[in-house]
């Protein structure tokens, strides 16, 4: 990571502005169980039983693959974005202060998320993070997985500043593939946060908490 090159910072929303919790995990699993039941044409309880045969011994994605459910990666991402979790979100003053300091230093804040604009707004309200803090929000049907969302994000700021290059953009999220590997492939920089076990195959900073980025970004006042 070359912090001196960073000029524009964007964030993922789900499990980036907030960490996992048992309640959130349950809500996400319920969404997945419905998808299993839909594919297997069985009841929700039967789908849940199938899921619990394998999880948490193996990941949710690997469980779906083992059960023969198509588009496992997509379903996991959908569950993070669409599960009813806003009611479980708790405001964090340190995160709020961090975002204010980031905006103060870099002049803007962005969100790039698969959640719809409506759901994004609901989650931000639950976290007591004003949506007005963000100069650019890319949400809903624009895919991160194929890089489209990131290209749209870069284009938004490059229209304002023609000198910006991909390495001037830093994306911060929690999922290795969509939040680190894809941005890196586009020439951007990335940081992973809320990471319990580091993935040595992903060559980016991997931090235990979102607020830990303050040191990397040299936000001395945090």
C-alpha positions as CSV (number, residue, x, y, z in Angstrom):
1,X,0.0,0.0,0.0
2,X,1.2,3.5,-1.0
3,X,-0.6,5.9,1.3
4,X,1.0,8.9,-0.5
5,X,-0.9,8.0,-3.7
6,X,-4.4,7.8,-2.0
7,X,-6.7,10.7,-2.9
8,X,-10.2,9.1,-3.0
9,X,-11.5,6.7,-0.4
10,X,-14.5,4.4,-0.7
11,X,-16.1,1.9,1.7
12,X,-18.2,-1.2,1.6
13,X,-21.2,-1.1,3.9
14,X,-22.1,-4.6,5.0
15,X,-19.8,-6.0,7.7
16,X,-17.5,-3.0,7.2
17,X,-19.2,-0.2,9.0
18,X,-20.3,-2.8,11.6
19,X,-18.9,-6.2,12.8
20,X,-20.6,-9.5,12.8
21,X,-22.8,-10.5,15.7
22,X,-24.8,-13.6,16.6
23,X,-28.1,-11.9,15.7
24,X,-26.8,-10.7,12.3
25,X,-25.4,-14.2,11.6
26,X,-28.8,-15.7,12.4
27,X,-30.6,-13.3,10.1
28,X,-28.2,-14.0,7.3
29,X,-28.5,-17.8,7.7
30,X,-32.3,-17.5,7.6
31,X,-32.0,-15.8,4.2
32,X,-29.6,-18.6,3.0
33,X,-31.9,-21.3,4.4
34,X,-34.8,-19.9,2.3
35,X,-32.6,-20.1,-0.8
36,X,-31.8,-23.7,0.0
37,X,-35.5,-24.5,0.5
38,X,-36.3,-22.8,-2.8
39,X,-33.7,-24.7,-4.7
40,X,-34.5,-28.1,-3.1
41,X,-38.2,-27.5,-3.2
42,X,-38.6,-28.3,0.5
43,X,-39.7,-26.5,3.7
44,X,-37.7,-23.8,5.4
45,X,-37.0,-26.2,8.3
46,X,-35.7,-28.9,6.0
47,X,-33.5,-26.4,4.3
48,X,-32.2,-25.2,7.6
49,X,-31.4,-28.8,8.6
50,X,-29.4,-29.3,5.4
51,X,-27.4,-26.1,6.1
52,X,-26.7,-27.1,9.7
53,X,-25.4,-30.5,8.6
54,X,-22.3,-28.7,7.3
55,X,-22.1,-25.2,8.8
56,X,-20.1,-24.0,10.7
57,X,-17.6,-26.8,10.1
58,X,-17.3,-25.4,6.6
59,X,-18.1,-21.9,5.3
60,X,-21.6,-20.9,4.1
61,X,-20.4,-20.7,0.5
62,X,-18.8,-24.2,0.6
63,X,-22.0,-25.5,2.3
64,X,-24.1,-24.3,-0.6
65,X,-21.7,-25.8,-3.1
66,X,-21.8,-29.1,-1.2
67,X,-25.6,-29.0,-1.3
68,X,-25.6,-28.4,-5.1
69,X,-27.1,-24.9,-4.8
70,X,-26.1,-22.8,-7.8
71,X,-24.5,-19.4,-7.6
72,X,-23.2,-20.0,-4.1
73,X,-21.0,-16.8,-4.0
74,X,-23.9,-14.7,-5.3
75,X,-26.3,-16.1,-2.6
76,X,-23.9,-15.3,0.2
77,X,-23.5,-11.8,-1.1
78,X,-27.2,-11.4,-1.4
79,X,-27.7,-12.6,2.2
80,X,-25.3,-10.0,3.5
81,X,-27.1,-7.2,1.6
82,X,-30.7,-8.2,1.8
83,X,-31.2,-10.0,5.1
84,X,-33.2,-7.9,7.6
85,X,-30.4,-6.8,9.9
86,X,-30.9,-3.1,10.3
87,X,-32.7,-3.7,13.6
88,X,-29.6,-5.3,15.0
89,X,-27.2,-2.6,14.1
90,X,-25.7,-0.5,16.9
91,X,-24.2,3.0,16.4
92,X,-20.4,3.2,17.1
93,X,-19.1,6.7,17.9
94,X,-15.5,5.7,17.1
95,X,-16.6,4.7,13.5
96,X,-18.6,7.9,13.2
97,X,-15.5,10.0,14.3
98,X,-13.3,8.0,12.0
99,X,-15.4,8.7,8.9
100,X,-15.5,12.4,9.8
101,X,-11.7,12.5,10.0
102,X,-11.3,10.6,6.8
103,X,-13.6,13.1,5.0
104,X,-11.7,16.0,6.6
105,X,-8.4,14.8,5.3
106,X,-9.4,13.5,1.9
107,X,-12.3,15.8,1.1
108,X,-14.9,13.1,0.3
109,X,-16.4,9.8,1.3
110,X,-17.9,7.1,-0.9
111,X,-19.9,3.9,-0.5
112,X,-19.9,1.1,-3.0
113,X,-22.3,-1.6,-2.0
114,X,-24.5,-4.3,-3.4
115,X,-27.3,-3.2,-1.0
116,X,-30.1,-1.2,-2.6
117,X,-30.2,2.6,-2.0
118,X,-33.2,2.1,0.3
119,X,-31.5,-0.6,2.4
120,X,-28.3,1.3,2.4
121,X,-30.1,4.3,3.8
122,X,-31.9,2.2,6.4
123,X,-28.6,0.7,7.6
124,X,-26.9,4.1,7.8
125,X,-29.8,5.5,9.8
126,X,-29.6,2.6,12.2
127,X,-25.8,3.2,12.6
128,X,-26.5,7.0,13.0
129,X,-24.2,7.8,10.1
130,X,-25.7,10.6,8.0
131,X,-26.1,9.7,4.4
132,X,-25.2,13.4,3.6
133,X,-21.6,12.6,4.6
134,X,-21.1,10.6,1.3
135,X,-20.4,12.4,-1.9
136,X,-20.8,9.3,-4.0
137,X,-23.0,6.2,-3.4
138,X,-23.0,3.4,-5.8
139,X,-25.6,0.8,-4.8
140,X,-28.1,-1.7,-6.0
141,X,-27.8,-3.4,-9.3
142,X,-24.3,-2.3,-10.2
143,X,-22.0,-5.3,-9.7
144,X,-18.8,-5.2,-7.7
145,X,-18.0,-8.8,-8.7
146,X,-17.3,-7.9,-12.3
147,X,-15.7,-4.6,-11.5
148,X,-18.5,-2.4,-12.9
149,X,-19.2,-0.6,-9.6
150,X,-15.6,0.3,-9.1
151,X,-15.2,1.5,-12.7
152,X,-18.3,3.7,-12.2
153,X,-16.9,5.0,-8.9
154,X,-13.5,5.9,-10.5
155,X,-15.3,7.5,-13.5
156,X,-17.4,9.7,-11.1
157,X,-14.3,11.3,-9.6
158,X,-12.1,11.3,-12.8
159,X,-14.8,13.5,-14.4
160,X,-14.0,16.1,-11.7
161,X,-10.2,15.5,-11.8
162,X,-8.7,14.2,-15.0
163,X,-5.4,13.6,-13.3
164,X,-6.7,10.8,-11.1
165,X,-5.4,7.3,-11.7
166,X,-6.6,3.9,-10.4
167,X,-3.8,3.8,-7.8
168,X,-5.2,7.0,-6.3
169,X,-8.4,5.1,-5.2
170,X,-8.5,3.2,-2.0
171,X,-11.4,0.8,-1.2
172,X,-12.1,-0.6,2.2
173,X,-14.2,-3.6,2.8
174,X,-14.4,-7.0,4.5
175,X,-14.6,-9.7,1.7
176,X,-11.3,-10.8,0.0
177,X,-12.6,-11.3,-3.5
178,X,-15.0,-8.5,-4.1
179,X,-13.4,-5.9,-1.8
180,X,-9.7,-6.6,-2.4
181,X,-8.9,-8.9,-5.3
182,X,-11.2,-7.1,-7.8
183,X,-10.1,-3.6,-6.9
184,X,-6.4,-4.7,-7.1
185,X,-7.0,-6.2,-10.6
186,X,-8.3,-2.7,-11.6
187,X,-5.1,-1.1,-10.3
188,X,-6.7,0.3,-7.2
189,X,-5.5,0.0,-3.6
190,X,-7.5,-1.9,-0.9
191,X,-7.7,-2.7,2.8
192,X,-9.7,-5.5,4.5
193,X,-11.3,-4.9,7.9
194,X,-13.2,-6.8,10.6
195,X,-10.9,-9.8,9.7
196,X,-10.6,-12.6,12.3
197,X,-8.2,-14.8,10.3
198,X,-5.9,-13.3,7.7
199,X,-5.8,-14.7,4.2
200,X,-2.1,-14.9,3.2
201,X,-3.1,-15.2,-0.5
202,X,-4.5,-11.7,-0.5
203,X,-1.7,-9.1,-0.5
204,X,-3.4,-6.2,1.2
205,X,-3.5,-4.9,4.8
206,X,-6.0,-7.0,6.8
207,X,-7.2,-5.4,10.1
208,X,-9.2,-6.6,13.0
209,X,-11.4,-3.5,13.2
210,X,-12.4,-0.7,10.9
211,X,-11.0,2.0,13.2
212,X,-7.6,0.4,12.8
213,X,-7.3,2.2,9.4
214,X,-6.7,5.4,11.3
215,X,-3.0,4.6,11.8
216,X,-2.5,3.5,8.2
217,X,-4.1,6.7,6.9
218,X,-2.0,8.7,9.4
219,X,-5.0,10.3,11.1
220,X,-3.1,11.4,14.1
221,X,-6.1,13.0,15.8
222,X,-8.0,9.7,16.2
